[in-house]
Amino acid sequence: MKDLFHKLGLNEKESTAYLELVRLGTCPISKWAKHAKINRSSMYVMLDKFKNFGLLNTFTHNGITHVQAIRMAELTALINDKETEVARTRELFENYLPDLEKLEKTYGITPKVKFHEGKTRVDDMYEEVIKEKSFRSFVNLAKVKAIMPEYFHKIPLELKAQGGTAKELLVRCKEAEEYKKLYNSDKHIIALLPEKILFSSDTIITNQKIYLVGYSQDNVVATEIWNEELAQTQSVLFDLMWSSLKLK
């Protein structure tokens, strides 16, 4: 039954307390708090929320405030009210959407940022990278192979299958040498950085996005920045570094 009240906007603790009131029937707040095992100050906070939601009524008897849950059959009316409110909100949204999009474009330089924490979330991010037709990247493949090993081969293979293009600058290591032997081509140009250039995070630059990936000993986090102007700037800097280094 709690899932019903979750849908109405109550959390687990609030749902438990409300169902206890339904079971008790009309009673003083102190009795309700005792049976629900909630201190009175927290109960008064809940009481205000329940009243605002239309889930209960209060009245005073002999100077003591009593509470009474609405009849459960009346929940139908509350649900109908919520549906009506959602419909009105949707209508307002549709009316204002063109103006909101114009406002959004006014500040087009503002990036949209998404954070990915943990391997599962970063897996999702890499699946987005795989869909890209071209990219540039700074990569430490020793880190990739240790923590995200499936993408050591998956990204270059998918890139080739789609006829995509890429330029990659790799931290010099045995994994990078293996990767270059396997996947270097006219469309997928791979170069190893000089030995003194080291970094433990990756940067992937596409036409519209920048992906920043950081590794710890047993975890991975990433930041996805969606902004075409910033991505173009990073692409120019990448190409400048590519042309200035003696790469092999």
N, C-alpha and C positions, 0 to 999 in steps of 0.2 A: 504493500500500500504506500510505502514511503515514496516510491518513484512517482506517484501521482503528485504528491506535494512538492517534490523536486521540480517537476514541470511547472508548478505554480510559482516557483521562485524561492522555495524554502531550502535551506541546507539540511544536512543530516541531523544536526542537533535540534534545529527548529522543527523539523518534521516529527522527530521523536516526541518533543514537548507538546506539539499540537495534538498528536494522536492520543497522548496521555490525557489531555483535556477532553477530547471526545469521549474517552472511556469513563472519565470521572463525572462528566456532566457539569451542571452549574455548581460552582464552588468558589470560596475565597481564593485570592491570588496566593496567599501563603500555603494553602493546602496543595494547590497546583504545583507550586515551586518545589515543595517537599517531595511529592510523588514523582515529579519529573527529574529530581535530583539536580536542580539548577538553583544557584543562589538568587536571591530576590532582586538584586540590582540588574543581573543579566536577564531575569524574567521580565522586568519592566521594559527593557530594550526590545525584547521579543514581542511583548504586548503591543507596543506602539506599531511594530511592523505588521503584526497580525490584524490590528485594527485598520491600518492603511490598506491592507489587502482585502478587507471586508470579510475576514475569516471568523471573527468573533464579535460579541457585544459585551459591554460592561454596564454594571449598575451598582448602586450603593444600597445596602440593606443593614440597618442598625449601625450605621457609621462605618461599615466594612465594605470595601470594593470587591464585588464578585465578577467572575468572568463566565461566559457561556459561549461555547462553539456554535456556529450556525448549524442548522440542520444540514446533514450531508447531501440531501436532495437539492439544496440551494447552490451547491457547487456548480451545477449545470449553468446557472445564470452567470456565475463568476467567469467560467470558461468562455461563455458566449461574449461577455464583456471584453475579455482579453483578445478574442478573435476580432471583434469589432475595432479595438484599439490598434491591433496589428495591421488590419486593412487600411485604417486611416493613416497610419505611419507610412505604409507602403505607397499610398496615394501621394502623400506629401513628398516622399523621397523621389518618386517619378517626376513630380512637377518641378522639383528643385534640381534634379540631376544635371540638366544642361548648364545651369548657372554654377553648380559646384564644379563641374568639369572645366569650365572657363576659368574659375578661380584657381583650380589646381594647376592649369597650364601657365597661369601668370607667373608662378614661381617654379618653373620647370627645372631649375638648377638644383632644387632640393631633392636629395636622393631618397629612395625608398630602401630601407634597410631591414634585412631579416637575419635572425640569429639561429644557428643550428648547433645544438650541444649534444654530444654523444654519437656513437657510431651509427645508430639507426637514422638519426636526423641528418647526419652528414652523408649517409647513403642516398637519402632523398635528394640532397643537393647535387651529388655527383650524377645522379640520373638526369638532372636538368642540364648539367654540363654536357653530357653525352648527346643531347638533342641539338647542341650548337653546331652550325655548319663550319665555323672557323673560330680559332682562339689563339692567344699567345699566353705563355706561362713561364713562371719561375718555379721550379719544382725540386724538392729533395726526395728522390725516389727511394732512398733507404727508409725514410719515414713512411712513405706511401706503402711500400711492400711489407713493412712490419705491422702496420695498423689497419690499412685498407687494401690488403693484397689483391683482392679481386679486380680492383680498378687499375692495377699495374698493366694488365693486358686488355681489359674491357674497353677503356677509353680509346686507345689507338686502333683497336680492331673495329669498333663502331665508327670511328672517324673515317677509316678506310672504306668501310661498307657503304657509308653515305656519300662518299666522294668529297669529303670535307678537307679543309686545309688547316695547318697549325705550324707555329714556330715555337720551340721550347728551349729554354736555357736551363740546364740541369746542373745541380751541385755534383761535382766530380766524385764518383764512387763506383764500386763494382756493379751496383744495380743500374746506374745510369749507363755504364758501358754496355751492359747486356741489353738494355732497352734500345739504345741507339743502333746496335747491330741488328736487332729484330725489326725496328719500325722506321728507321730513317729513310726518307724518300723525297722526291721532288715536291710532293704536296704536304708532307709532314717532315719539316726540316728540324733536325735536332742537333744541338751543340752543347758541349760540356764547358762549363765555366772554368776559369783558371783555379788552381788548387787553393789559393788563398781566399777565394770568395766563398764564404759559407753562410748558410742560413737554415733554420729548422722549420720554417713555415713556407707555405706555398701561396702563389698568387696566380690566378687564372683570369685573363682579360678577354672578354668577348665584345661584340659590337655594342651591346647595351649594358653589360653587367661586369662587375668585378667580384671575384670570389677570393676571400682570404681564409686560408686553412691553417690552423695551429695544432701542433701535436705535443702531448705530454707522454710520459712513459707508457701509460695504458689508456689514454683517452684522446679524443679529438674534438675540436670545436671549429666552427666556421662562421664567417660573416658574409652575407650576400648583399652587395650594394647595386641597386638598379638605377643607373643614371647614365644616359648616353654621353653627355659632355665629359663626365669624369672618366668613363671608359675610353673615350677617344684620347684624352690627355695621357692616360696610362699607356695606351698603345704607342703613342708618339715617343714617350720616354723609353719604352721597351725597345723600339726600333733604333733609337739613339744609342742605347747601350749595346745592342746587337752589332751595330756598325762600328762602334768604337773599340770593341774588344777583339783580341786575336783569338778567334774561336776555332776549335777543332772538333 
